Every structure is written in C-alpha cells, then in structure tokens.
Amino acid sequence: MNVVALIAATLVTATPLLYATIGEIITERSGILNLGIEGTMYAGAFGGFIVTANTGSPLLGLLAAVVTGMLAGGLMGLLTVTLGVNQHVAGIGTTLLLIGASEFSNRLLFGGGSLTQTAKFALLFTGVPVLEMYLLTMLGLAVVAPLAWWLLRSTGLGLRLRAVGENPEAADAAGISVERTRYVALVIGGALMAVGGAFLTLAVLGTFTLNITNGRGWVAIALVIFARWRIWPAVASALLFAVVDAAQLQLAITPTFAHVPRELMIALPYLAVIIALAVAGRGLRYPGAYLKPYRRT
C-alpha cells in the first residue's frame, strides 16, 4: 500500500466531512438538528461552481458558497425557530429543495453540453509529497477546528449556544435571546457545511456533477454523534472515516483483495461508522433541548 497516496487521499476525503461536521456540531449545540446539511453542501458546491465558472475566481466562488450556506441556515431558522416546524420535516424538506434547485439550475444553464471545467484552488507544498494538501484542508485543520473549539469553549457566544441547547427556559430567564442564538448557530453552521460542499467543486473536481456530495452530509451527522458533539473527536472521526475510505480504494486494486466484491469494499467505511456508533452510542447524552422547539411564554 502506498502510504503517501493514502495520506493524500485521506486528507481530500476528510476535508468536506470536517467542515460539515463542525458546522453541524455548532448547530446541534443550540438544540437544532439540521437535516438540511446534505442539501446545504450540495447548494454550496453548486453556488461555488456557478460563480467560479462566470468569474474565473475560486475565491469568489468560495465566498458565494459561504453566502449560500448562510441563506440555507437562515431558511432552516425560519422553519424551525420562527415557525416551529418539526425539525426532521424541515431538514428533509430543505435538503430536497436545495438539491432540486441546484440540479434544475445546472441543467437549465449547462444541460446538453459537456462538463464545464472551472479554475480550482491549487495544491500547497507540491515539492513535499507528504504535506501536499489543498488550502481549504489546511485552513480546516489549522484554523477552523481550533477556532470552533475555542468559540464553543471560551467565548460568550459559545456559552450562550450551549446554554440554549441545554435549557432554553433558563437561558431566556437569564436574558439570552433563544431565537437569535439559534439563528446565529444555523447561519454559522450552514456556512461551514456549504464550504465543505464547495471543496468538491473548487478544489477536487473543478466542475459540478450529479450527486456530487454522495451522502457526505448524512455521514457528518453520524460523526457528530460519534464525537459526542465535541470538536476534536469530530476531527478525529472525520479522519478515521476518510482513512478507511481511502484504504478501501487502494485495497480494491491490490491483487490480494481482487476476489472481494467491489460493493463490499465500497461499503467498508460506512460499516465502520455503524460499528463505531454502536460502540460509542452507549450511554450517549444528547443536548438537553435537542429537537425541542421553544416558545417564549
């Protein structure tokens, strides 16, 4: 097995999961389950692609993805916080809406032609193979993860998020706006999820394809539970899933495993997540206000 190739593939696979998982942790810490994560990643991938295709700038494309994610988070806030819609229904509906809108727009603008290639973010440290990575990967590991950990642990916003997620009645009595805090969590979380999706179009592929996120949003939700809503275990779980996924790709072309059904190899990382959840899920303590709407009385 090529270790250098394995490390490179692991970092690429882990990056969208890293952003999406951190975004979901921030959201769920406020008591909101955002099942719109898959659609937000999808819309972020398309929003980043369409802007980059028209401007030639991946940086502007990334900014467009962030705005798209913030709008998606705002939509979830409108449904779940303001209107009090069931969070499962709102999240699934948001995912279907965003995926459908992205697919329709893509076919309307690019249908019938070949895949449009756009400018991409370049690899960093290309002279040192082990350190080769994309800018978004480095930012995710070195900036976003530490910043999110510090935000949740040591800032007023983090304390308000956790208070609202544990006991919104007590937080409200202490003068914290539950509605505003949950909106902030959804907008920040949505922005990070969209960046995870945009990584696929702006760094890895340079184009937009059908089913580009390939269920990564659902995997991120499982990783949040496995990490017990903590940032660094979430980073580790994203890397663990990624290394298993990268390993199965290499094992599939190894003569020793040539007789193993391809479908089983593809399922291997998902089986690893299921086993990890079965083990880590014992005695799991959810945030106190998880999935519970709040109405001020």
C-alpha positions in Angstrom: 0.0 0.0 0.0 1.3 3.4 -1.0 1.4 5.4 2.3 1.9 8.8 0.7 -1.1 8.2 -1.6 -3.1 7.0 1.3 -2.3 10.2 3.3 -3.2 12.4 0.4 -6.5 10.6 -0.3 -7.4 10.7 3.4 -6.9 14.5 3.6 -9.0 15.0 0.5 -11.8 12.7 1.7 -11.8 14.2 5.2 -12.0 17.9 4.3 -15.7 18.1 3.3 -16.6 16.0 6.3 -14.5 18.2 8.6 -16.3 21.4 7.6 -19.8 19.8 7.6 -19.3 18.0 10.9 -18.0 21.1 12.7 -20.9 23.1 11.2 -23.4 20.5 12.4 -21.9 20.5 15.9 -22.3 24.2 16.2 -25.9 23.9 15.1 -26.8 21.0 17.3 -25.2 22.6 20.3 -28.0 25.1 20.1 -30.6 22.3 20.2 -31.4 22.2 16.5 -30.9 19.1 14.4 -30.1 20.4 10.9 -31.0 17.6 8.5 -30.7 20.1 5.7 -26.9 19.5 5.8 -26.8 17.4 2.7 -28.8 20.0 0.7 -26.6 22.8 2.1 -23.5 21.0 1.0 -25.0 20.4 -2.4 -26.1 24.0 -2.8 -22.7 25.2 -1.6 -21.0 23.0 -4.2 -23.2 24.4 -7.0 -23.1 28.0 -5.8 -19.3 28.0 -5.7 -19.1 26.4 -9.1 -21.5 28.7 -10.9 -19.8 31.9 -9.6 -16.3 30.5 -10.4 -17.5 29.5 -13.9 -18.6 33.1 -14.5 -15.8 35.0 -12.8 -12.8 32.6 -13.1 -12.1 33.2 -9.4 -12.3 30.3 -7.0 -12.1 32.8 -4.1 -15.2 34.5 -5.3 -16.8 31.1 -5.7 -15.9 30.2 -2.1 -17.5 33.4 -0.9 -20.6 32.6 -2.9 -20.7 29.2 -1.2 -20.5 30.8 2.2 -23.4 33.1 1.4 -25.4 30.2 0.0 -24.8 28.2 3.2 -25.8 31.2 5.4 -29.0 31.6 3.4 -29.7 27.9 3.8 -29.1 28.2 7.5 -31.5 31.2 7.6 -34.2 29.1 5.9 -33.8 26.4 8.5 -34.1 29.0 11.1 -37.3 30.4 9.6 -38.8 26.9 9.5 -37.7 25.5 12.9 -37.1 28.6 15.1 -39.7 31.1 13.9 -42.4 28.8 12.6 -41.7 25.9 14.9 -41.9 23.3 12.1 -40.8 19.8 13.1 -37.0 19.7 12.7 -37.0 16.4 10.8 -39.5 17.6 8.3 -37.9 21.0 7.9 -34.5 19.5 7.4 -35.5 16.9 4.8 -37.6 19.4 3.0 -34.7 21.9 2.9 -32.4 19.2 1.5 -34.9 18.2 -1.2 -35.4 21.9 -2.1 -31.8 22.8 -2.3 -30.8 19.7 -4.2 -33.7 20.1 -6.6 -33.0 23.8 -7.2 -29.3 23.1 -7.8 -30.0 20.3 -10.2 -32.6 22.3 -12.1 -30.4 25.3 -12.4 -27.5 23.2 -13.5 -29.5 21.6 -16.3 -31.0 24.9 -17.3 -27.6 26.6 -17.6 -25.4 23.7 -18.7 -27.8 21.0 -19.9 -26.9 19.1 -23.1 -23.3 20.1 -23.1 -20.1 18.6 -21.8 -19.0 19.2 -18.2 -17.8 22.8 -17.7 -14.3 22.9 -16.1 -13.5 26.0 -13.9 -10.4 27.3 -12.2 -9.5 25.4 -8.9 -7.5 26.1 -5.8 -4.0 24.7 -6.3 -2.3 22.2 -4.1 0.1 23.6 -1.4 3.6 22.2 -0.7 3.8 20.4 -4.0 7.5 19.8 -3.5 6.9 17.8 -0.3 4.5 14.9 -1.2 3.5 14.0 2.4 2.5 17.7 3.0 0.6 18.2 -0.3 -2.8 19.5 0.5 -5.4 22.0 -0.6 -5.7 25.4 1.0 -9.2 24.5 2.4 -7.8 21.4 4.0 -5.0 23.3 5.8 -7.5 26.0 6.9 -9.9 23.4 8.2 -7.3 21.6 10.3 -5.2 24.6 11.4 -7.8 27.4 11.7 -11.4 26.3 11.6 -11.3 23.4 14.0 -9.2 25.3 16.7 -11.4 28.4 16.2 -14.6 26.4 16.6 -13.2 24.6 19.7 -12.3 28.0 21.2 -15.6 29.6 20.3 -17.7 26.8 21.9 -15.5 26.6 25.0 -14.3 30.1 25.8 -16.4 32.8 24.3 -19.7 34.4 25.3 -21.3 33.1 22.1 -20.2 29.6 22.8 -21.6 29.8 26.3 -24.9 31.1 25.0 -25.1 28.4 22.4 -24.6 25.7 25.0 -27.0 27.3 27.4 -29.7 27.5 24.8 -29.1 23.9 23.7 -29.3 22.6 27.3 -32.0 24.7 28.8 -33.6 27.4 26.7 -36.0 28.4 29.5 -33.2 29.1 31.9 -31.2 30.9 29.2 -34.2 33.0 28.4 -34.7 33.9 32.0 -31.0 34.9 32.1 -31.6 37.4 29.3 -30.3 35.3 26.4 -32.4 35.5 23.2 -33.0 31.9 22.3 -34.3 32.7 18.9 -31.3 34.9 17.9 -28.8 32.5 19.3 -30.3 29.6 17.3 -30.3 31.7 14.2 -26.7 32.5 14.6 -25.8 28.9 15.1 -27.7 27.8 12.0 -26.1 30.6 9.9 -22.6 29.8 11.0 -23.2 26.1 10.7 -24.7 26.4 7.3 -21.7 28.5 6.0 -19.3 25.7 7.1 -21.4 23.0 5.6 -21.5 24.9 2.3 -17.7 25.3 2.3 -17.5 21.5 2.7 -19.6 21.1 -0.4 -17.7 23.8 -2.3 -14.4 22.0 -1.6 -15.5 19.3 -4.0 -16.1 21.7 -6.9 -13.5 24.3 -6.2 -10.6 22.1 -5.3 -11.1 18.4 -6.2 -13.1 18.3 -9.4 -13.3 21.8 -10.8 -16.8 21.0 -12.1 -20.3 20.2 -10.8 -21.8 16.7 -11.3 -24.9 14.8 -10.3 -24.9 13.6 -6.7 -21.6 15.3 -6.0 -21.9 15.2 -2.3 -22.7 11.5 -2.4 -24.3 11.3 1.1 -21.5 13.1 2.9 -24.0 15.2 4.9 -25.6 12.1 6.4 -22.2 10.7 7.3 -21.4 14.0 9.0 -24.5 13.7 11.2 -23.3 10.3 12.3 -19.8 11.6 13.0 -21.3 14.3 15.2 -23.0 11.7 17.4 -19.9 9.5 17.4 -17.8 12.6 18.6 -20.5 13.4 21.2 -20.7 17.0 20.0 -17.0 17.7 20.6 -14.8 19.4 18.1 -11.5 17.4 18.3 -13.2 14.0 18.5 -15.1 15.1 15.4 -11.9 15.9 13.6 -10.5 12.5 14.6 -13.7 10.8 13.5 -13.7 12.5 10.1 -10.0 11.4 9.6 -10.9 7.9 10.7 -13.7 7.6 8.2 -11.5 9.1 5.5 -8.6 6.8 6.1 -10.9 3.7 5.9 -12.4 5.1 2.7 -9.0 5.8 1.2 -7.7 2.4 2.2 -10.6 0.6 0.6 -9.8 2.3 -2.7 -6.2 1.1 -2.6 -7.1 -2.4 -1.4 -9.6 -2.7 -4.3 -6.7 -2.6 -6.7 -4.4 -4.9 -4.6 -4.2 -8.5 -6.0 -4.8 -10.0 -2.6 -8.2 -8.4 -2.3 -9.2 -8.8 -6.0 -11.7 -11.6 -5.2 -13.5 -9.4 -2.6 -16.8 -8.0 -4.1 -16.4 -4.3 -5.0 -19.7 -3.5 -3.3 -18.4 -4.7 0.0 -15.2 -2.6 -0.3 -17.3 0.5 -1.1 -19.5 -0.2 2.0 -16.5 -0.7 4.3 -16.2 2.9 5.6 -19.9 3.1 6.2 -19.8 -0.2 8.1 -17.0 1.3 10.2 -19.2 4.2 11.0 -22.1 1.9 12.0 -19.9 -0.1 14.3 -18.4 3.0 15.8 -21.8 4.4 16.5 -23.0 1.1 18.0 -20.0 1.2 20.4 -19.9 4.9 21.2 -23.7 5.3 21.4 -24.0 3.5 24.7 -24.9 6.0 27.5 -25.0 8.8 25.0 -26.2 12.1 26.4 -27.8 14.5 23.9 -28.0 18.2 24.5 -30.9 18.8 26.9 -33.1 20.8 24.4 -32.2 18.6 21.4 -35.1 18.6 18.9 -37.3 20.6 21.2 -38.9 23.8 19.8 -39.0 26.8 22.2 -41.8 29.3 22.6 -41.4 32.2 25.0 -44.3 32.4 27.4 
